[in-house]
């Protein structure tokens, strides 16, 4: 790795950008918005795990995202899955996008461990401000009740959660629009 961009993106020699698969790390500051809670710590952790180290990239079904970034699981020489390690440390949450879900169960187990230990981002992410949330069984996205995207959800895919913790323990990820 040549450069770590944030807690879930890095750059290889030659300028190719890699998006770490199966997770979402807190966002760094940009466009006048402050950094999310623990964003700098997530970037530092990814830097410590990968920078100037030999790593092995493994791909899933889709190799590139719509930004042209290479999508990869990152393994250290000892076979540690960096993606899972970031989630286990509470510095990222599971964010699986089909059809790339090869290590979804491993990432979910790491998230369940971090939630159980109240580690990292879980100190803040479990604070509820709605009486309930809606989950999409098909996409594993979590929505606020009034989210326009939740209104478009097929009734057969709709699941109601009274607890954010319950949703996260099952691997649901927040909608990027309503941000529950």
TIVO-2410 file (N, C-alpha, C; in nm, 3 decimals):
# residues 180
REC num residu      c1      c2      c3 atome chaine
REC   1      X   0.084  -0.117   0.000     N      A
REC   1      X   0.000   0.000   0.000    CA      A
REC   1      X   0.089   0.124   0.000     C      A
REC   2      X   0.046   0.221  -0.076     N      A
REC   2      X   0.122   0.345  -0.086    CA      A
REC   2      X   0.065   0.452   0.007     C      A
REC   3      X  -0.070   0.458   0.013     N      A
REC   3      X  -0.133   0.564   0.092    CA      A
REC   3      X  -0.268   0.517   0.141     C      A
REC   4      X  -0.298   0.548   0.266     N      A
REC   4      X  -0.430   0.521   0.321    CA      A
REC   4      X  -0.510   0.650   0.312     C      A
REC   5      X  -0.627   0.642   0.251     N      A
REC   5      X  -0.710   0.761   0.228    CA      A
REC   5      X  -0.800   0.787   0.348     C      A
REC   6      X  -0.864   0.681   0.398     N      A
REC   6      X  -0.951   0.691   0.514    CA      A
REC   6      X  -0.963   0.551   0.574     C      A
REC   7      X  -1.063   0.528   0.657     N      A
REC   7      X  -1.073   0.400   0.726    CA      A
REC   7      X  -1.119   0.284   0.641     C      A
REC   8      X  -1.160   0.311   0.516     N      A
REC   8      X  -1.202   0.201   0.429    CA      A
REC   8      X  -1.155   0.216   0.284     C      A
REC   9      X  -1.056   0.301   0.260     N      A
REC   9      X  -1.003   0.320   0.124    CA      A
REC   9      X  -0.852   0.343   0.131     C      A
REC  10      X  -0.784   0.287   0.032     N      A
REC  10      X  -0.640   0.307   0.023    CA      A
REC  10      X  -0.598   0.310  -0.122     C      A
REC  11      X  -0.472   0.343  -0.143     N      A
REC  11      X  -0.420   0.356  -0.278    CA      A
REC  11      X  -0.298   0.268  -0.295     C      A
REC  12      X  -0.293   0.199  -0.408     N      A
REC  12      X  -0.180   0.113  -0.441    CA      A
REC  12      X  -0.080   0.190  -0.526     C      A
REC  13      X   0.040   0.136  -0.539     N      A
REC  13      X   0.139   0.193  -0.630    CA      A
REC  13      X   0.075   0.200  -0.768     C      A
REC  14      X   0.096   0.306  -0.839     N      A
REC  14      X   0.035   0.323  -0.970    CA      A
REC  14      X  -0.096   0.400  -0.963     C      A
REC  15      X  -0.143   0.431  -0.842     N      A
REC  15      X  -0.260   0.516  -0.826    CA      A
REC  15      X  -0.393   0.444  -0.818     C      A
REC  16      X  -0.396   0.312  -0.828     N      A
REC  16      X  -0.522   0.239  -0.820    CA      A
REC  16      X  -0.577   0.247  -0.678     C      A
REC  17      X  -0.704   0.289  -0.666     N      A
REC  17      X  -0.768   0.299  -0.535    CA      A
REC  17      X  -0.842   0.171  -0.502     C      A
REC  18      X  -0.835   0.132  -0.375     N      A
REC  18      X  -0.900   0.011  -0.327    CA      A
REC  18      X  -1.001   0.049  -0.221     C      A
REC  19      X  -1.122  -0.003  -0.235     N      A
REC  19      X  -1.227   0.013  -0.133    CA      A
REC  19      X  -1.233  -0.118  -0.056     C      A
REC  20      X  -1.214  -0.111   0.074     N      A
REC  20      X  -1.216  -0.230   0.160    CA      A
REC  20      X  -1.359  -0.284   0.162     C      A
REC  21      X  -1.374  -0.409   0.123     N      A
REC  21      X  -1.507  -0.469   0.107    CA      A
REC  21      X  -1.574  -0.507   0.239     C      A
REC  22      X  -1.706  -0.495   0.240     N      A
REC  22      X  -1.787  -0.548   0.349    CA      A
REC  22      X  -1.799  -0.462   0.473     C      A
REC  23      X  -1.747  -0.339   0.466     N      A
REC  23      X  -1.755  -0.254   0.584    CA      A
REC  23      X  -1.770  -0.109   0.545     C      A
REC  24      X  -1.804  -0.029   0.643     N      A
REC  24      X  -1.814   0.116   0.625    CA      A
REC  24      X  -1.751   0.180   0.748     C      A
REC  25      X  -1.646   0.256   0.726     N      A
REC  25      X  -1.577   0.325   0.835    CA      A
REC  25      X  -1.632   0.467   0.848     C      A
REC  26      X  -1.615   0.529   0.963     N      A
REC  26      X  -1.659   0.668   0.981    CA      A
REC  26      X  -1.592   0.759   0.876     C      A
REC  27      X  -1.668   0.857   0.831     N      A
REC  27      X  -1.622   0.948   0.725    CA      A
REC  27      X  -1.527   1.054   0.779     C      A
REC  28      X  -1.424   1.084   0.700     N      A
REC  28      X  -1.330   1.192   0.732    CA      A
REC  28      X  -1.399   1.325   0.701     C      A
REC  29      X  -1.340   1.435   0.750     N      A
REC  29      X  -1.397   1.565   0.721    CA      A
REC  29      X  -1.384   1.595   0.572     C      A
REC  30      X  -1.488   1.663   0.519     N      A
REC  30      X  -1.482   1.707   0.379    CA      A
REC  30      X  -1.598   1.802   0.353     C      A
REC  31      X  -1.576   1.889   0.256     N      A
REC  31      X  -1.678   1.986   0.214    CA      A
REC  31      X  -1.737   2.063   0.331     C      A
REC  32      X  -1.654   2.101   0.426     N      A
REC  32      X  -1.699   2.179   0.541    CA      A
REC  32      X  -1.766   2.099   0.651     C      A
REC  33      X  -1.779   1.967   0.634     N      A
REC  33      X  -1.839   1.881   0.737    CA      A
REC  33      X  -1.729   1.823   0.823     C      A
REC  34      X  -1.747   1.819   0.954     N      A
REC  34      X  -1.645   1.761   1.041    CA      A
REC  34      X  -1.636   1.610   1.025     C      A
REC  35      X  -1.527   1.554   1.069     N      A
REC  35      X  -1.508   1.409   1.065    CA      A
REC  35      X  -1.607   1.341   1.159     C      A
REC  36      X  -1.652   1.222   1.119     N      A
REC  36      X  -1.736   1.141   1.207    CA      A
REC  36      X  -1.655   1.093   1.327     C      A
REC  37      X  -1.726   1.055   1.430     N      A
REC  37      X  -1.667   0.997   1.551    CA      A
REC  37      X  -1.573   0.882   1.514     C      A
REC  38      X  -1.450   0.890   1.554     N      A
REC  38      X  -1.345   0.790   1.536    CA      A
REC  38      X  -1.295   0.773   1.393     C      A
REC  39      X  -1.325   0.867   1.304     N      A
REC  39      X  -1.279   0.857   1.165    CA      A
REC  39      X  -1.126   0.855   1.158     C      A
REC  40      X  -1.061   0.941   1.234     N      A
REC  40      X  -0.914   0.947   1.230    CA      A
REC  40      X  -0.853   0.821   1.291     C      A
REC  41      X  -0.917   0.768   1.393     N      A
REC  41      X  -0.868   0.644   1.454    CA      A
REC  41      X  -0.882   0.526   1.357     C      A
REC  42      X  -0.992   0.522   1.281     N      A
REC  42      X  -1.012   0.416   1.181    CA      A
REC  42      X  -0.904   0.425   1.073     C      A
REC  43      X  -0.876   0.546   1.027     N      A
REC  43      X  -0.771   0.564   0.926    CA      A
REC  43      X  -0.635   0.522   0.982     C      A
REC  44      X  -0.607   0.560   1.105     N      A
REC  44      X  -0.480   0.523   1.168    CA      A
REC  44      X  -0.468   0.371   1.183     C      A
REC  45      X  -0.578   0.305   1.215     N      A
REC  45      X  -0.575   0.159   1.229    CA      A
REC  45      X  -0.548   0.092   1.095     C      A
REC  46      X  -0.615   0.137   0.989     N      A
REC  46      X  -0.591   0.080   0.856    CA      A
REC  46      X  -0.448   0.108   0.812     C      A
REC  47      X  -0.398   0.225   0.844     N      A
REC  47      X  -0.259   0.260   0.814    CA      A
REC  47      X  -0.164   0.165   0.887     C      A
REC  48      X  -0.186   0.147   1.015     N      A
REC  48      X  -0.099   0.059   1.095    CA      A
REC  48      X  -0.101  -0.085   1.048     C      A
REC  49      X  -0.215  -0.130   1.000     N      A
REC  49      X  -0.228  -0.269   0.955    CA      A
REC  49      X  -0.169  -0.292   0.816     C      A
REC  50      X  -0.171  -0.189   0.729     N      A
REC  50      X  -0.137  -0.214   0.589    CA      A
REC  50      X  -0.019  -0.136   0.531     C      A
REC  51      X   0.005  -0.016   0.577     N      A
REC  51      X   0.104   0.070   0.512    CA      A
REC  51      X   0.243   0.006   0.517     C      A
REC  52      X   0.306   0.001   0.401     N      A
REC  52      X   0.441  -0.055   0.386    CA      A
REC  52      X   0.450  -0.200   0.429     C      A
REC  53      X   0.338  -0.272   0.421     N      A
REC  53      X   0.335  -0.415   0.453    CA      A
REC  53      X   0.291  -0.493   0.331     C      A
REC  54      X   0.339  -0.614   0.325     N      A
REC  54      X   0.295  -0.705   0.220    CA      A
REC  54      X   0.154  -0.752   0.254     C      A
REC  55      X   0.060  -0.732   0.164     N      A
REC  55      X  -0.077  -0.776   0.185    CA      A
REC  55      X  -0.123  -0.854   0.063     C      A
REC  56      X  -0.225  -0.933   0.083     N      A
REC  56      X  -0.285  -1.009  -0.026    CA      A
REC  56      X  -0.427  -0.958  -0.045     C      A
REC  57      X  -0.463  -0.923  -0.168     N      A
REC  57      X  -0.597  -0.877  -0.197    CA      A
REC  57      X  -0.678  -0.993  -0.254     C      A
REC  58      X  -0.800  -1.007  -0.205     N      A
REC  58      X  -0.890  -1.110  -0.256    CA      A
REC  58      X  -1.017  -1.040  -0.300     C      A
REC  59      X  -1.068  -1.083  -0.413     N      A
REC  59      X  -1.184  -1.018  -0.472    CA      A
REC  59      X  -1.308  -1.105  -0.457     C      A
REC  60      X  -1.422  -1.041  -0.469     N      A
REC  60      X  -1.549  -1.111  -0.464    CA      A
REC  60      X  -1.607  -1.108  -0.605     C      A
REC  61      X  -1.735  -1.116  -0.619     N      A
REC  61      X  -1.797  -1.126  -0.752    CA      A
REC  61      X  -1.782  -0.999  -0.835     C      A
REC  62      X  -1.806  -0.883  -0.774     N      A
REC  62      X  -1.784  -0.756  -0.845    CA      A
REC  62      X  -1.647  -0.703  -0.807     C      A
REC  63      X  -1.568  -0.666  -0.905     N      A
REC  63      X  -1.431  -0.622  -0.877    CA      A
REC  63      X  -1.416  -0.471  -0.862     C      A
REC  64      X  -1.511  -0.393  -0.917     N      A
REC  64      X  -1.500  -0.248  -0.911    CA      A
REC  64      X  -1.635  -0.187  -0.871     C      A
REC  65      X  -1.628  -0.073  -0.799     N      A
REC  65      X  -1.752  -0.002  -0.766    CA      A
REC  65      X  -1.777   0.105  -0.872     C      A
REC  66      X  -1.885   0.181  -0.857     N      A
REC  66      X  -1.921   0.282  -0.957    CA      A
REC  66      X  -1.827   0.402  -0.958     C      A
REC  67      X  -1.733   0.410  -0.862     N      A
REC  67      X  -1.631   0.515  -0.862    CA      A
REC  67      X  -1.502   0.467  -0.927     C      A
REC  68      X  -1.501   0.341  -0.974     N      A
REC  68      X  -1.381   0.285  -1.036    CA      A
REC  68      X  -1.279   0.230  -0.937     C      A
REC  69      X  -1.318   0.222  -0.810     N      A
REC  69      X  -1.226   0.167  -0.709    CA      A
REC  69      X  -1.231   0.014  -0.713     C      A
REC  70      X  -1.117  -0.047  -0.695     N      A
REC  70      X  -1.107  -0.191  -0.684    CA      A
REC  70      X  -1.167  -0.232  -0.550     C      A
REC  71      X  -1.252  -0.334  -0.548     N      A
REC  71      X  -1.316  -0.381  -0.426    CA      A
REC  71      X  -1.241  -0.505  -0.379     C      A
REC  72      X  -1.193  -0.504  -0.254     N      A
REC  72      X  -1.110  -0.616  -0.210    CA      A
REC  72      X  -1.119  -0.643  -0.061     C      A
REC  73      X  -1.097  -0.770  -0.030     N      A
REC  73      X  -1.071  -0.812   0.107    CA      A
REC  73      X  -0.920  -0.808   0.120     C      A
REC  74      X  -0.871  -0.765   0.234     N      A
REC  74      X  -0.727  -0.749   0.251    CA      A
REC  74      X  -0.679  -0.845   0.359     C      A
REC  75      X  -0.583  -0.928   0.322     N      A
REC  75      X  -0.526  -1.025   0.415    CA      A
REC  75      X  -0.380  -0.992   0.443     C      A
REC  76      X  -0.343  -1.005   0.569     N      A
REC  76      X  -0.203  -0.993   0.609    CA      A
REC  76      X  -0.135  -1.128   0.587     C      A
REC  77      X  -0.002  -1.133   0.590     N      A
REC  77      X   0.067  -1.261   0.568    CA      A
REC  77      X   0.024  -1.372   0.665     C      A
REC  78      X  -0.018  -1.335   0.786     N      A
REC  78      X  -0.061  -1.438   0.882    CA      A
REC  78      X  -0.208  -1.479   0.860     C      A
REC  79      X  -0.269  -1.434   0.749     N      A
REC  79      X  -0.407  -1.463   0.708    CA      A
REC  79      X  -0.511  -1.384   0.789     C      A
REC  80      X  -0.468  -1.285   0.866     N      A
REC  80      X  -0.563  -1.197   0.932    CA      A
REC  80      X  -0.639  -1.119   0.826     C      A
REC  81      X  -0.771  -1.120   0.835     N      A
REC  81      X  -0.854  -1.042   0.744    CA      A
REC  81      X  -0.866  -0.901   0.801     C      A
REC  82      X  -0.799  -0.807   0.738     N      A
REC  82      X  -0.796  -0.668   0.785    CA      A
REC  82      X  -0.938  -0.613   0.797     C      A
REC  83      X  -1.024  -0.645   0.703     N      A
REC  83      X  -1.162  -0.598   0.704    CA      A
REC  83      X  -1.229  -0.634   0.837     C      A
REC  84      X  -1.217  -0.761   0.875     N      A
REC  84      X  -1.278  -0.809   1.000    CA      A
REC  84      X  -1.211  -0.747   1.122     C      A
REC  85      X  -1.081  -0.725   1.115     N      A
REC  85      X  -1.009  -0.666   1.228    CA      A
REC  85      X  -1.058  -0.524   1.256     C      A
REC  86      X  -1.081  -0.447   1.152     N      A
REC  86      X  -1.134  -0.310   1.170    CA      A
REC  86      X  -1.272  -0.313   1.234     C      A
REC  87      X  -1.357  -0.406   1.190     N      A
REC  87      X  -1.491  -0.420   1.248    CA      A
REC  87      X  -1.481  -0.466   1.393     C      A
REC  88      X  -1.395  -0.563   1.421     N      A
REC  88      X  -1.378  -0.617   1.557    CA      A
REC  88      X  -1.332  -0.507   1.655     C      A
REC  89      X  -1.248  -0.417   1.606     N      A
REC  89      X  -1.199  -0.307   1.690    CA      A
REC  89      X  -1.304  -0.197   1.710     C      A
REC  90      X  -1.417  -0.210   1.643     N      A
REC  90      X  -1.521  -0.107   1.655    CA      A
REC  90      X  -1.488   0.018   1.576     C      A
REC  91      X  -1.409   0.004   1.471     N      A
REC  91      X  -1.370   0.119   1.390    CA      A
REC  91      X  -1.439   0.121   1.254     C      A
REC  92      X  -1.528   0.027   1.233     N      A
REC  92      X  -1.611   0.020   1.112    CA      A
REC  92      X  -1.730  -0.069   1.144     C      A
REC  93      X  -1.833  -0.058   1.063     N      A
REC  93      X  -1.949  -0.145   1.079    CA      A
REC  93      X  -1.965  -0.226   0.951     C      A
REC  94      X  -2.035  -0.335   0.963     N      A
REC  94      X  -2.060  -0.421   0.847    CA      A
REC  94      X  -2.145  -0.344   0.746     C      A
REC  95      X  -2.106  -0.354   0.621     N      A
REC  95      X  -2.181  -0.292   0.511    CA      A
REC  95      X  -2.161  -0.379   0.388     C      A
REC  96      X  -2.239  -0.483   0.379     N      A
REC  96      X  -2.228  -0.578   0.269    CA      A
REC  96      X  -2.323  -0.536   0.158     C      A
REC  97      X  -2.272  -0.532   0.038     N      A
REC  97      X  -2.353  -0.500  -0.079    CA      A
REC  97      X  -2.348  -0.620  -0.173     C      A
REC  98      X  -2.465  -0.680  -0.196     N      A
REC  98      X  -2.473  -0.796  -0.285    CA      A
REC  98      X  -2.424  -0.757  -0.424     C      A
REC  99      X  -2.358  -0.845  -0.494     N      A
REC  99      X  -2.337  -0.985  -0.463    CA      A
REC  99      X  -2.207  -1.013  -0.387     C      A
REC 100      X  -2.141  -0.908  -0.337     N      A
REC 100      X  -2.013  -0.927  -0.267    CA      A
REC 100      X  -2.035  -0.953  -0.119     C      A
REC 101      X  -2.054  -1.078  -0.083     N      A
REC 101      X  -2.080  -1.112   0.056    CA      A
REC 101      X  -2.003  -1.233   0.106     C      A
REC 102      X  -1.892  -1.266   0.041     N      A
REC 102      X  -1.819  -1.388   0.074    CA      A
REC 102      X  -1.785  -1.400   0.223     C      A
REC 103      X  -1.742  -1.292   0.285     N      A
REC 103      X  -1.701  -1.297   0.425    CA      A
REC 103      X  -1.803  -1.228   0.517     C      A
REC 104      X  -1.927  -1.219   0.471     N      A
REC 104      X  -2.030  -1.153   0.550    CA      A
REC 104      X  -2.050  -1.212   0.687     C      A
REC 105      X  -2.049  -1.345   0.699     N      A
REC 105      X  -2.068  -1.409   0.830    CA      A
REC 105      X  -1.952  -1.378   0.924     C      A
REC 106      X  -1.830  -1.377   0.872     N      A
REC 106      X  -1.712  -1.347   0.954    CA      A
REC 106      X  -1.715  -1.200   0.999     C      A
REC 107      X  -1.754  -1.112   0.909     N      A
REC 107      X  -1.763  -0.970   0.944    CA      A
REC 107      X  -1.874  -0.946   1.047     C      A
REC 108      X  -1.986  -1.015   1.030     N      A
REC 108      X  -2.095  -1.000   1.126    CA      A
REC 108      X  -2.054  -1.050   1.264     C      A
REC 109      X  -1.982  -1.161   1.271     N      A
REC 109      X  -1.933  -1.211   1.401    CA      A
REC 109      X  -1.840  -1.109   1.466     C      A
REC 110      X  -1.756  -1.044   1.387     N      A
REC 110      X  -1.666  -0.941   1.440    CA      A
REC 110      X  -1.748  -0.822   1.492     C      A
REC 111      X  -1.854  -0.785   1.420     N      A
REC 111      X  -1.939  -0.675   1.464    CA      A
REC 111      X  -2.013  -0.710   1.592     C      A
REC 112      X  -2.062  -0.831   1.601     N      A
REC 112      X  -2.132  -0.875   1.722    CA      A
REC 112      X  -2.038  -0.870   1.842     C      A
REC 113      X  -1.913  -0.908   1.821     N      A
REC 113      X  -1.813  -0.900   1.929    CA      A
REC 113      X  -1.791  -0.756   1.972     C      A
REC 114      X  -1.776  -0.665   1.875     N      A
REC 114      X  -1.753  -0.523   1.906    CA      A
REC 114      X  -1.872  -0.461   1.977     C      A
REC 115      X  -1.993  -0.496   1.934     N      A
REC 115      X  -2.114  -0.445   1.999    CA      A
REC 115      X  -2.121  -0.497   2.142     C      A
REC 116      X  -2.095  -0.626   2.161     N      A
REC 116      X  -2.100  -0.687   2.294    CA      A
REC 116      X  -2.001  -0.623   2.390     C      A
REC 117      X  -1.887  -0.579   2.336     N      A
REC 117      X  -1.784  -0.515   2.419    CA      A
REC 117      X  -1.802  -0.363   2.425     C      A
REC 118      X  -1.903  -0.310   2.354     N      A
REC 118      X  -1.928  -0.166   2.349    CA      A
REC 118      X  -1.801  -0.091   2.306     C      A
REC 119      X  -1.742  -0.141   2.199     N      A
REC 119      X  -1.613  -0.094   2.151    CA      A
REC 119      X  -1.626   0.008   2.038     C      A
REC 120      X  -1.548   0.112   2.044     N      A
REC 120      X  -1.534   0.206   1.933    CA      A
REC 120      X  -1.662   0.279   1.898     C      A
REC 121      X  -1.701   0.270   1.771     N      A
REC 121      X  -1.817   0.343   1.720    CA      A
REC 121      X  -1.946   0.303   1.791     C      A
REC 122      X  -1.947   0.186   1.852     N      A
REC 122      X  -2.068   0.139   1.919    CA      A
REC 122      X  -2.098   0.217   2.045     C      A
REC 123      X  -2.005   0.299   2.092     N      A
REC 123      X  -2.033   0.389   2.204    CA      A
REC 123      X  -2.138   0.493   2.165     C      A
REC 124      X  -2.148   0.523   2.034     N      A
REC 124      X  -2.245   0.623   1.988    CA      A
REC 124      X  -2.355   0.567   1.899     C      A
REC 125      X  -2.326   0.466   1.820     N      A
REC 125      X  -2.421   0.420   1.719    CA      A
REC 125      X  -2.547   0.355   1.774     C      A
REC 126      X  -2.546   0.315   1.897     N      A
REC 126      X  -2.663   0.247   1.952    CA      A
REC 126      X  -2.760   0.342   2.022     C      A
REC 127      X  -2.731   0.473   2.016     N      A
REC 127      X  -2.822   0.571   2.077    CA      A
REC 127      X  -2.941   0.593   1.983     C      A
REC 128      X  -3.059   0.562   2.032     N      A
REC 128      X  -3.181   0.569   1.951    CA      A
REC 128      X  -3.248   0.704   1.962     C      A
REC 129      X  -3.301   0.750   1.850     N      A
REC 129      X  -3.381   0.872   1.850    CA      A
REC 129      X  -3.516   0.851   1.782     C      A
REC 130      X  -3.549   0.725   1.755     N      A
REC 130      X  -3.679   0.688   1.698    CA      A
REC 130      X  -3.734   0.572   1.783     C      A
REC 131      X  -3.865   0.559   1.794     N      A
REC 131      X  -3.921   0.446   1.869    CA      A
REC 131      X  -3.901   0.313   1.797     C      A
REC 132      X  -3.887   0.319   1.663     N      A
REC 132      X  -3.863   0.197   1.586    CA      A
REC 132      X  -3.797   0.234   1.453     C      A
REC 133      X  -3.746   0.132   1.387     N      A
REC 133      X  -3.678   0.149   1.258    CA      A
REC 133      X  -3.728   0.040   1.165     C      A
REC 134      X  -3.713   0.062   1.035     N      A
REC 134      X  -3.756  -0.036   0.937    CA      A
REC 134      X  -3.635  -0.096   0.867     C      A
REC 135      X  -3.632  -0.228   0.859     N      A
REC 135      X  -3.525  -0.297   0.789    CA      A
REC 135      X  -3.577  -0.360   0.662     C      A
REC 136      X  -3.490  -0.365   0.562     N      A
REC 136      X  -3.523  -0.430   0.436    CA      A
REC 136      X  -3.456  -0.566   0.435     C      A
REC 137      X  -3.534  -0.673   0.440     N      A
REC 137      X  -3.481  -0.811   0.443    CA      A
REC 137      X  -3.399  -0.843   0.319     C      A
REC 138      X  -3.427  -0.775   0.209     N      A
REC 138      X  -3.358  -0.803   0.084    CA      A
REC 138      X  -3.221  -0.737   0.078     C      A
REC 139      X  -3.212  -0.611   0.119     N      A
REC 139      X  -3.087  -0.535   0.108    CA      A
REC 139      X  -3.010  -0.524   0.239     C      A
REC 140      X  -3.074  -0.561   0.350     N      A
REC 140      X  -3.017  -0.546   0.484    CA      A
REC 140      X  -2.986  -0.400   0.516     C      A
REC 141      X  -3.068  -0.307   0.466     N      A
REC 141      X  -3.055  -0.167   0.500    CA      A
REC 141      X  -3.158  -0.131   0.605     C      A
REC 142      X  -3.119  -0.041   0.692     N      A
REC 142      X  -3.201   0.004   0.804    CA      A
REC 142      X  -3.243   0.149   0.779     C      A
REC 143      X  -3.373   0.178   0.798     N      A
REC 143      X  -3.428   0.310   0.767    CA      A
REC 143      X  -3.504   0.368   0.885     C      A
REC 144      X  -3.510   0.500   0.889     N      A
REC 144      X  -3.601   0.568   0.979    CA      A
REC 144      X  -3.743   0.545   0.925     C      A
REC 145      X  -3.844   0.548   1.011     N      A
REC 145      X  -3.981   0.521   0.966    CA      A
REC 145      X  -4.030   0.614   0.854     C      A
REC 146      X  -3.985   0.740   0.853     N      A
REC 146      X  -4.032   0.837   0.753    CA      A
REC 146      X  -3.942   0.848   0.630     C      A
REC 147      X  -3.843   0.762   0.618     N      A
REC 147      X  -3.750   0.767   0.504    CA      A
REC 147      X  -3.825   0.735   0.374     C      A
REC 148      X  -3.809   0.818   0.271     N      A
REC 148      X  -3.874   0.791   0.143    CA      A
REC 148      X  -3.834   0.655   0.083     C      A
REC 149      X  -3.712   0.613   0.107     N      A
REC 149      X  -3.668   0.483   0.056    CA      A
REC 149      X  -3.739   0.369   0.128     C      A
REC 150      X  -3.768   0.388   0.255     N      A
REC 150      X  -3.842   0.285   0.329    CA      A
REC 150      X  -3.984   0.273   0.275     C      A
REC 151      X  -4.041   0.385   0.233     N      A
REC 151      X  -4.177   0.382   0.179    CA      A
REC 151      X  -4.184   0.302   0.049     C      A
REC 152      X  -4.073   0.294  -0.023     N      A
REC 152      X  -4.069   0.220  -0.150    CA      A
REC 152      X  -4.045   0.070  -0.130     C      A
REC 153      X  -4.016   0.031  -0.007     N      A
REC 153      X  -3.984  -0.108   0.023    CA      A
REC 153      X  -4.105  -0.199   0.003     C      A
REC 154      X  -4.085  -0.313  -0.058     N      A
REC 154      X  -4.193  -0.410  -0.074    CA      A
REC 154      X  -4.236  -0.458   0.064     C      A
REC 155      X  -4.366  -0.469   0.089     N      A
REC 155      X  -4.414  -0.513   0.221    CA      A
REC 155      X  -4.354  -0.646   0.267     C      A
REC 156      X  -4.328  -0.736   0.175     N      A
REC 156      X  -4.270  -0.866   0.213    CA      A
REC 156      X  -4.127  -0.853   0.263     C      A
REC 157      X  -4.059  -0.744   0.226     N      A
REC 157      X  -3.921  -0.722   0.269    CA      A
REC 157      X  -3.910  -0.639   0.395     C      A
REC 158      X  -4.022  -0.580   0.440     N      A
REC 158      X  -4.022  -0.487   0.553    CA      A
REC 158      X  -4.019  -0.560   0.686     C      A
REC 159      X  -3.930  -0.515   0.773     N      A
REC 159      X  -3.915  -0.571   0.907    CA      A
REC 159      X  -3.902  -0.454   1.004     C      A
REC 160      X  -3.975  -0.456   1.115     N      A
REC 160      X  -3.969  -0.347   1.213    CA      A
REC 160      X  -3.877  -0.387   1.328     C      A
REC 161      X  -3.788  -0.293   1.364     N      A
REC 161      X  -3.698  -0.312   1.477    CA      A
REC 161      X  -3.730  -0.207   1.583     C      A
REC 162      X  -3.742  -0.248   1.707     N      A
REC 162      X  -3.761  -0.153   1.815    CA      A
REC 162      X  -3.627  -0.115   1.877     C      A
REC 163      X  -3.522  -0.180   1.832     N      A
REC 163      X  -3.389  -0.155   1.888    CA      A
REC 163      X  -3.285  -0.150   1.776     C      A
REC 164      X  -3.205  -0.044   1.775     N      A
REC 164      X  -3.093  -0.035   1.682    CA      A
REC 164      X  -2.995  -0.150   1.704     C      A
REC 165      X  -2.973  -0.182   1.830     N      A
REC 165      X  -2.880  -0.290   1.864    CA      A
REC 165      X  -2.923  -0.421   1.798     C      A
REC 166      X  -3.051  -0.452   1.807     N      A
REC 166      X  -3.102  -0.575   1.745    CA      A
REC 166      X  -3.073  -0.575   1.595     C      A
REC 167      X  -3.097  -0.464   1.529     N      A
REC 167      X  -3.074  -0.455   1.384    CA      A
REC 167      X  -2.926  -0.473   1.351     C      A
REC 168      X  -2.840  -0.405   1.424     N      A
REC 168      X  -2.696  -0.416   1.398    CA      A
REC 168      X  -2.644  -0.556   1.429     C      A
REC 169      X  -2.696  -0.619   1.531     N      A
REC 169      X  -2.653  -0.756   1.564    CA      A
REC 169      X  -2.690  -0.855   1.453     C      A
REC 170      X  -2.794  -0.822   1.377     N      A
REC 170      X  -2.835  -0.908   1.266    CA      A
REC 170      X  -2.767  -0.869   1.134     C      A
REC 171      X  -2.686  -0.764   1.136     N      A
REC 171      X  -2.610  -0.726   1.017    CA      A
REC 171      X  -2.674  -0.620   0.931     C      A
REC 172      X  -2.776  -0.550   0.981     N      A
REC 172      X  -2.836  -0.442   0.904    CA      A
REC 172      X  -2.744  -0.320   0.908     C      A
REC 173      X  -2.739  -0.247   0.797     N      A
REC 173      X  -2.656  -0.127   0.785    CA      A
REC 173      X  -2.746  -0.008   0.760     C      A
REC 174      X  -2.707   0.110   0.810     N      A
REC 174      X  -2.794   0.227   0.796    CA      A
REC 174      X  -2.805   0.277   0.653     C      A
REC 175      X  -2.923   0.322   0.620     N      A
REC 175      X  -2.949   0.388   0.492    CA      A
REC 175      X  -2.860   0.511   0.484     C      A
REC 176      X  -2.806   0.537   0.368     N      A
REC 176      X  -2.718   0.653   0.352    CA      A
REC 176      X  -2.795   0.783   0.338     C      A
REC 177      X  -2.927   0.776   0.318     N      A
REC 177      X  -3.008   0.896   0.307    CA      A
REC 177      X  -3.061   0.942   0.442     C      A
REC 178      X  -3.130   0.852   0.513     N      A
REC 178      X  -3.193   0.892   0.640    CA      A
REC 178      X  -3.101   0.875   0.761     C      A
REC 179      X  -2.995   0.799   0.747     N      A
REC 179      X  -2.891   0.780   0.850    CA      A
REC 179      X  -2.945   0.754   0.990     C      A
REC 180      X  -3.011   0.638   1.009     N      A
REC 180      X  -3.064   0.608   1.144    CA      A
REC 180      X  -2.953   0.586   1.246     C      A
***
